[in-house]
Amino acid sequence: MDSIKDVLTRKDFDQPDEIQQIKDFVKSKFNEEPAVKITKNNIIISVSNASLAGALRMHLHHLAKDLRTEKKLLLKIS
């Protein structure tokens, strides 16, 4: 049986490229830093207010095309 140390040393803690691309896109367009979470079928982009979510919604198709992903992009206001 592996110890926790052995398991954690083999674990890759790097961020997926999609997360950094989304953060860079939102930062360049809206000067805000979103939280991004990737699940099996979705990419969840959490933003701070509804006006930012509404403005970002207009760019979701373009963003998904740039990411070249089949995952569904979801916006969350937090």
C-alpha beads as a LAMMPS data file, in Angstrom:
LAMMPS data file: protein, C-alpha beads

78 atoms
77 bonds

1 atom types
1 bond types

-500.0 500.0 xlo xhi
-500.0 500.0 ylo yhi
-500.0 500.0 zlo zhi

Masses

1 110.0

Atoms # bond

1 1 1 0.000 0.000 0.000
2 1 1 1.295 3.458 -0.948
3 1 1 1.777 6.087 1.690
4 1 1 0.233 9.530 1.299
5 1 1 3.681 10.930 0.587
6 1 1 4.164 8.500 -2.316
7 1 1 0.774 9.325 -3.806
8 1 1 1.257 13.089 -3.509
9 1 1 4.737 13.046 -5.025
10 1 1 3.322 11.400 -8.180
11 1 1 0.383 13.827 -8.371
12 1 1 0.547 16.583 -10.995
13 1 1 -0.622 19.852 -9.408
14 1 1 -0.221 22.044 -12.494
15 1 1 -3.230 23.995 -13.723
16 1 1 -4.782 22.844 -16.982
17 1 1 -4.119 25.220 -19.880
18 1 1 -7.846 25.971 -20.192
19 1 1 -7.930 27.572 -16.752
20 1 1 -5.097 29.965 -17.544
21 1 1 -6.554 30.812 -20.969
22 1 1 -9.936 31.672 -19.433
23 1 1 -8.368 33.766 -16.672
24 1 1 -6.224 35.642 -19.188
25 1 1 -9.225 36.247 -21.478
26 1 1 -11.421 37.655 -18.697
27 1 1 -8.562 39.721 -17.287
28 1 1 -7.785 41.276 -20.674
29 1 1 -11.417 42.019 -21.598
30 1 1 -12.932 42.935 -18.215
31 1 1 -9.993 43.508 -15.842
32 1 1 -11.373 40.930 -13.386
33 1 1 -9.960 37.656 -12.067
34 1 1 -12.517 34.805 -12.264
35 1 1 -12.393 31.495 -10.429
36 1 1 -12.401 28.547 -12.832
37 1 1 -13.266 24.937 -12.074
38 1 1 -13.134 22.062 -14.543
39 1 1 -15.371 19.027 -14.133
40 1 1 -15.861 16.006 -16.347
41 1 1 -18.360 17.692 -18.702
42 1 1 -18.250 21.390 -17.753
43 1 1 -15.997 24.359 -17.229
44 1 1 -17.447 26.605 -14.519
45 1 1 -16.417 30.255 -14.585
46 1 1 -17.264 32.052 -11.335
47 1 1 -17.429 35.839 -11.485
48 1 1 -18.119 38.451 -8.842
49 1 1 -21.261 40.138 -10.175
50 1 1 -24.182 39.769 -12.569
51 1 1 -23.131 42.574 -14.897
52 1 1 -19.801 40.867 -15.542
53 1 1 -21.565 37.542 -16.091
54 1 1 -23.931 39.170 -18.591
55 1 1 -21.092 40.799 -20.492
56 1 1 -19.044 37.605 -20.459
57 1 1 -22.012 35.566 -21.695
58 1 1 -21.761 37.431 -25.020
59 1 1 -18.213 36.095 -25.436
60 1 1 -18.757 32.443 -24.415
61 1 1 -19.031 31.111 -27.970
62 1 1 -15.803 32.856 -28.973
63 1 1 -14.076 31.623 -25.815
64 1 1 -15.189 28.014 -26.353
65 1 1 -13.910 28.172 -29.927
66 1 1 -10.541 29.491 -28.755
67 1 1 -10.296 26.741 -26.119
68 1 1 -11.204 24.026 -28.646
69 1 1 -13.166 22.155 -26.022
70 1 1 -16.295 20.046 -26.118
71 1 1 -17.051 20.893 -22.490
72 1 1 -19.955 23.189 -21.723
73 1 1 -18.993 26.625 -20.400
74 1 1 -21.096 27.675 -17.419
75 1 1 -21.174 31.022 -15.632
76 1 1 -21.661 31.270 -11.888
77 1 1 -22.143 34.471 -9.922
78 1 1 -20.445 34.216 -6.542

Bonds

1 1 1 2
2 1 2 3
3 1 3 4
4 1 4 5
5 1 5 6
6 1 6 7
7 1 7 8
8 1 8 9
9 1 9 10
10 1 10 11
11 1 11 12
12 1 12 13
13 1 13 14
14 1 14 15
15 1 15 16
16 1 16 17
17 1 17 18
18 1 18 19
19 1 19 20
20 1 20 21
21 1 21 22
22 1 22 23
23 1 23 24
24 1 24 25
25 1 25 26
26 1 26 27
27 1 27 28
28 1 28 29
29 1 29 30
30 1 30 31
31 1 31 32
32 1 32 33
33 1 33 34
34 1 34 35
35 1 35 36
36 1 36 37
37 1 37 38
38 1 38 39
39 1 39 40
40 1 40 41
41 1 41 42
42 1 42 43
43 1 43 44
44 1 44 45
45 1 45 46
46 1 46 47
47 1 47 48
48 1 48 49
49 1 49 50
50 1 50 51
51 1 51 52
52 1 52 53
53 1 53 54
54 1 54 55
55 1 55 56
56 1 56 57
57 1 57 58
58 1 58 59
59 1 59 60
60 1 60 61
61 1 61 62
62 1 62 63
63 1 63 64
64 1 64 65
65 1 65 66
66 1 66 67
67 1 67 68
68 1 68 69
69 1 69 70
70 1 70 71
71 1 71 72
72 1 72 73
73 1 73 74
74 1 74 75
75 1 75 76
76 1 76 77
77 1 77 78
